[in-house]
Amino acid sequence: MFIPKEFTVYASEELAEKARQTLKDNDRGGYTLPTDGLYPFQWNWDAGISALGWLTFDPPRAWQEFHTLFKGMWGTADAGGANDGFLAHIIFHKDSDSYFPGPDQWGTEALSPRTSSISQPPLHATMLRWMLEASRSPEARQLAMEHLRVLVPQLLRHHAWWYRCRDPQGSGLVVNIHPWETGMDNSPAWDVPLRKVPETTRPYVRQDTRHVDASMRPPKAFYDRVVYLMDFNQQAGFDPDRILRDCPYRVHDIGIISILQRASQDLAALCDLLDLSDPAQQLRRQVARTQAAVEGLWSQRWQQYVSRDAITGELLDHPTSAGLLASYAGFSRGSADTTRQWLTETAYGLPSTRVNSPGFEARRYWRGPVWQHINMLIAKGFEGGPDDALAGQIQQSSRELLQRQGFHEYFDPLTGDGLGGAHFSWTAATYLFWLHGG
Ligand code: DGY
């Protein structure tokens, strides 16, 4: 691998200390900001990844991250009651005016804490299972089991929300209704379905480009549409039936589908440990349904699963890293061969969109840059199996990049430059848990 000379090389223990300090600096008392300024609240999937990092030096704090997150879970008394188990992508525990759209933009003023009205990839059951596996001493295992007894029933409600509200017909493929919900905000895969979404005409002021150069963030046309979709949810009274019927943006996102699939298997395994046999069986039935239905998302062209427009039925035929989560999800066509091919095309690990494919942009948010937590999930899908060496290769390229650049939000796959927010929690956590060895 070619490493430009000007990169700083940190010794790994020194870097581990910086990683711990990053989490401590972003701690707001029970929850972790992704990074100060740019993302000043608790984010859903960031929280699950951050907890992995905390586990390596402060296990009670790691478990606390989930309890704080689940304070934001909607119940039967919230917003019409049809969304029991809904877990928003942002929980606004405290106010901040450094982010748009903040707590006053979502129509959730009646809630405490206030939240957004869209979710995010439901990876928590998998994170909890990894945390249990990493809790090896009898004391650590006892602590883990105590927390799991509280957290697993909450996660069962959350998974039930996904299947009930986002796949009411039981097709096996949940629907997502907002690009921010995918966590992979402006992936080129969303360009076609977003074209059908009207641009908002109401005024709003973005904050993200005050923190990060506009060339690394989504353009205005994207924001005009995601703001429209946010307001649409509120006008629909957060009614899941109405949203699934009328929302102008409905997509079968292969990222959410793969992450939910893996998490449901891990949640079923956690249920086994807690003698919760009915929910475990029900989860396994959902998993079998998805296993069959996902074949409809196979791309012959890119030899991987891709997303699909749930309104038109058209494949969104873009090779994104979400499609490399097939082995992680346990889908019958795994992702090892395609991942191996991708690794030959860049010096710095797996980009979010395949290099030189339509829509690839090396430095713009989710259109090309490398995200280390995604690399970790993809690699974990190969670990311990016939493609274990591939997991090692992804790990090696990721480690070298972090040792040279530190904990950026994302990285240019062609030059290795650190991009987006700096001092970023999930990148630091990924280093501690996966790359530094805990
Ligand atoms: C943002 O504001 O860019 C976030 O990714 C939305 O969750």
Residues whose N, C-alpha, C, O or C-beta is under 5 A from the ligand:
A	BS01	DGY	F100 W180 D185
